Amino acid sequence: MLRLLNIEFQKLRYSKSARVLSVIYFILITFIALIASIEFNFGNVNFRIADQGIFNFPFIWHFNTYIAALLKLFLAIVIVSMMSNEYSNRTLKQNLIDGLSKKEFVLSKFYTVLVFALISTVFVFLVSVVLGTFFSDYTEFSIIIRDMDYLLAYFFKLTAFFSFCMFLGVLVKRSAFALGFLFVWWIAESIIYALLKFQVFKGSNTAESIVQFFPLEAMSNLIKEPFSRLGAVQSAANQLGEAFTKDYDIHWYQIIIVSVWIFLFVWMSLGLLKKRDL
């Protein structure tokens, strides 16, 4: 494993675009802290976002992982470029000539995906701890560690998304086309959901039960939007006679669905390489 990782990081070491995108990604995550300083003035009313409890433990685990996951496209570009460069620079063929098997080649990419996901998870953890220490109204240990399963969900979400990007990189061979295919896939899932929801299964939750097995939807379900959990939003909804009954919990079957997709993406990547004449 270490040998394969060393090969991949040697390649990334000389990729300026990969370094730049990775740095931008982690800098943007730290910019979450800037949200705390945003203050809105409405006449005589001053409104500061941090005062709404977004950095309170344990809510901060949900909020930060959700926001950080929105930025994952930066690392996704690195993953896709990492695959496409293997074809354009002919390093894939050279690796195979040097004795690397196709299975080892795919595993080297997947191990890199795991490392990116793990580093990002640890980074989000550290940022959350720092912000929570400064802004949280609750510092009891039992409260701090509550909802930390969002970090696990974040790790699986990133691993699955990057594995999908790895597969698209193998499938399409070109970065721009692979990212375009990713966008088309997202649109296709949305269209299928709309057809199931409003045409096939009207007035039922059957559509949600079906699309939860789609890859991007399965990843999205791991960390749902956190904003409707805020006290201010809940109070406003109650005053309007509405109530949020959304399930924000992370369920074991959601982890399993995403894990199956991770396996399928790696397996299909290897299958494509074995069938192709390189």
C-alpha positions in Angstrom: 0.0 0.0 0.0 2.8 2.5 0.9 4.6 1.6 -2.3 1.6 2.4 -4.4 0.9 5.6 -2.5 4.4 6.7 -2.9 4.1 6.3 -6.7 1.0 8.4 -6.8 2.2 11.2 -4.6 5.4 11.4 -6.6 3.2 12.1 -9.7 1.1 14.7 -7.8 4.2 16.3 -6.4 5.1 17.5 -9.9 1.5 18.5 -10.8 1.2 22.3 -10.2 -2.6 22.2 -10.8 -3.1 19.5 -8.2 -1.1 21.4 -5.6 -3.0 24.7 -6.3 -6.5 23.1 -6.2 -5.7 21.2 -3.0 -4.4 24.3 -1.3 -7.5 26.3 -2.5 -9.8 23.5 -1.1 -8.3 23.6 2.4 -8.1 27.4 2.5 -11.8 27.6 1.6 -12.6 25.2 4.4 -10.8 27.5 6.9 -12.9 30.4 5.5 -15.9 28.8 7.3 -14.5 30.7 10.3 -15.2 34.0 8.4 -18.9 33.2 8.6 -18.6 34.0 12.3 -17.7 37.6 11.6 -20.4 38.3 9.1 -22.8 40.8 10.5 -26.0 42.2 8.9 -27.5 45.5 9.8 -31.2 46.0 9.2 -31.9 49.5 10.5 -31.4 49.3 14.2 -31.1 45.6 14.2 -27.7 43.9 14.1 -27.7 40.3 13.0 -24.5 38.1 13.4 -24.6 34.6 11.9 -22.4 33.1 14.6 -24.9 34.2 17.2 -27.5 31.9 15.7 -25.6 28.8 17.2 -24.0 27.4 14.0 -20.8 26.9 15.9 -22.4 25.4 19.0 -21.5 21.8 19.8 -22.9 19.4 18.6 -24.5 21.3 15.7 -21.1 22.4 14.4 -20.3 18.8 13.3 -23.4 18.8 11.0 -22.9 22.4 9.7 -19.2 22.2 9.0 -19.3 18.8 7.3 -22.1 19.9 5.1 -20.4 23.2 4.1 -17.0 21.4 3.5 -18.7 18.8 1.4 -20.0 21.5 -1.0 -16.3 22.3 -1.8 -15.4 18.8 -2.7 -15.4 19.6 -6.4 -11.9 21.1 -6.0 -10.4 17.8 -5.0 -12.6 16.0 -7.5 -10.9 17.9 -10.3 -7.6 16.7 -8.9 -8.8 13.1 -8.9 -10.2 13.3 -12.5 -7.0 15.1 -13.7 -4.9 12.4 -12.0 -6.6 9.8 -14.1 -6.7 11.7 -17.4 -3.0 12.6 -17.1 -2.2 8.9 -17.0 -3.5 8.6 -20.5 -2.2 12.0 -21.9 1.3 11.5 -20.4 1.3 7.8 -21.1 2.4 7.1 -17.6 -0.2 4.4 -17.3 1.4 2.3 -20.0 4.9 3.0 -18.5 3.7 1.8 -15.1 2.4 -1.4 -16.6 5.7 -1.9 -18.5 7.6 -1.4 -15.2 5.7 -4.2 -13.6 2.7 -2.6 -12.0 -0.4 -4.7 -12.5 -3.7 -3.2 -13.6 -5.1 -4.1 -10.2 -2.3 -2.4 -8.4 -2.7 0.6 -10.6 -6.4 1.0 -9.7 -5.7 0.3 -6.0 -3.0 3.1 -6.1 -5.6 5.5 -7.2 -8.2 4.3 -4.7 -5.6 4.5 -1.9 -5.0 8.1 -2.9 -8.7 8.7 -2.8 -8.8 7.4 0.8 -5.9 9.6 1.8 -7.6 12.7 0.4 -10.8 11.9 2.1 -9.1 11.1 5.4 -6.9 14.3 5.4 -10.0 16.4 4.6 -12.0 14.7 7.4 -9.2 15.4 9.9 -8.9 19.0 8.7 -12.7 19.5 9.1 -12.4 18.0 12.6 -9.6 20.4 13.6 -11.4 23.4 12.2 -14.6 22.4 14.0 -12.8 21.9 17.3 -11.2 25.4 17.1 -14.4 27.2 16.1 -16.4 25.3 18.7 -13.9 26.1 21.4 -14.2 29.9 20.7 -17.9 30.2 19.9 -19.8 27.3 21.4 -22.1 27.9 24.4 -21.7 24.2 25.4 -18.4 22.8 26.3 -19.4 19.6 28.2 -17.5 16.6 26.8 -20.7 14.6 26.4 -22.1 17.4 24.2 -18.9 17.9 22.2 -18.7 14.3 21.1 -22.4 14.0 20.3 -23.1 13.9 16.5 -19.5 13.3 15.6 -20.8 10.5 13.4 -21.2 13.3 10.8 -17.4 13.1 10.4 -17.7 9.4 9.5 -20.5 10.3 7.1 -18.3 13.0 5.6 -15.5 10.5 5.1 -17.7 8.0 3.3 -19.3 10.8 1.2 -15.9 12.1 0.0 -14.6 8.6 -0.6 -17.6 7.7 -2.7 -17.6 10.9 -4.7 -13.9 10.7 -5.4 -14.2 7.0 -6.3 -17.0 8.0 -8.8 -14.6 10.7 -10.2 -11.9 8.1 -10.5 -14.2 5.8 -12.5 -15.3 8.6 -14.8 -11.6 9.5 -15.3 -11.0 5.9 -16.4 -14.2 5.8 -18.5 -13.8 9.1 -20.4 -10.0 9.7 -20.2 -10.4 13.5 -20.4 -10.9 15.8 -17.4 -13.3 18.2 -19.0 -15.5 15.4 -20.4 -15.4 13.5 -17.2 -16.6 16.5 -15.2 -19.2 17.2 -17.8 -20.4 13.6 -17.5 -20.6 14.1 -13.8 -22.9 17.1 -14.3 -25.0 15.2 -16.8 -25.4 12.3 -14.4 -26.6 14.8 -11.7 -29.2 16.2 -14.0 -30.3 12.7 -15.0 -30.8 11.7 -11.4 -32.9 14.9 -10.9 -35.0 14.3 -13.9 -35.7 10.6 -13.0 -36.6 11.7 -9.5 -39.0 14.3 -10.8 -40.7 11.8 -13.2 -41.1 9.3 -10.4 -42.3 11.9 -7.9 -44.8 13.7 -10.0 -45.7 11.3 -12.8 -45.3 7.7 -11.8 -45.8 7.7 -8.0 -48.0 10.7 -7.3 -48.7 11.6 -3.7 -46.4 8.9 -2.2 -42.8 8.6 -0.9 -42.0 5.7 -3.3 -39.8 8.0 -5.4 -37.6 8.9 -2.4 -37.3 5.1 -1.6 -36.1 4.4 -5.1 -33.7 7.3 -5.7 -31.9 6.8 -2.4 -30.1 4.0 -4.2 -28.8 6.3 -6.9 -25.1 7.2 -6.4 -25.2 11.0 -6.0 -28.5 10.9 -4.1 -27.0 8.3 -1.7 -24.0 10.5 -1.1 -26.3 13.5 -0.5 -28.5 11.6 1.9 -25.5 11.1 4.3 -25.4 14.7 5.3 -28.7 16.6 4.8 -28.9 20.4 4.9 -28.5 21.7 8.5 -30.1 25.1 8.2 -33.6 24.1 9.1 -32.3 22.8 12.4 -31.4 26.3 13.5 -33.5 27.7 16.4 -34.3 30.9 14.5 -35.6 28.9 11.5 -37.6 26.6 13.7 -39.1 29.5 15.6 -40.1 31.3 12.3 -41.6 28.1 11.0 -43.7 27.6 14.2 -45.0 31.2 14.0 -46.1 30.5 10.4 -47.8 27.4 11.5 -45.3 25.0 9.8 -43.1 22.4 11.4 -40.0 20.6 10.2 -40.1 16.8 10.6 -37.0 16.2 8.6 -34.8 13.2 9.6 -31.2 14.5 10.0 -29.8 11.3 11.5 -27.2 9.2 9.8 -28.5 5.6 9.3 -26.5 2.5 8.9 -28.2 1.5 5.7 -27.1 4.8 4.1 -23.5 4.0 4.9 -24.0 0.5 3.4 -25.5 1.9 0.2 -22.6 4.3 -0.3 -20.1 1.6 0.6 -21.6 -0.6 -2.2 -21.2 2.2 -4.7 -17.5 2.7 -3.6 -16.9 -1.0 -4.3 -18.7 -0.8 -7.6 -16.8 2.2 -8.8 -13.4 0.6 -8.0 -14.5 -2.8 -9.5 -15.8 -1.1 -12.7 -12.6 1.0 -13.0 -10.6 -2.2 -12.9 -12.9 -3.9 -15.3 -12.5 -1.1 -17.9 -8.8 -1.2 -17.7 -8.7 -5.0 -18.1 -10.8 -4.8 -21.2 -8.9 -2.0 -22.9 -5.9 -2.4 -25.1 -3.5 0.1 -23.6 
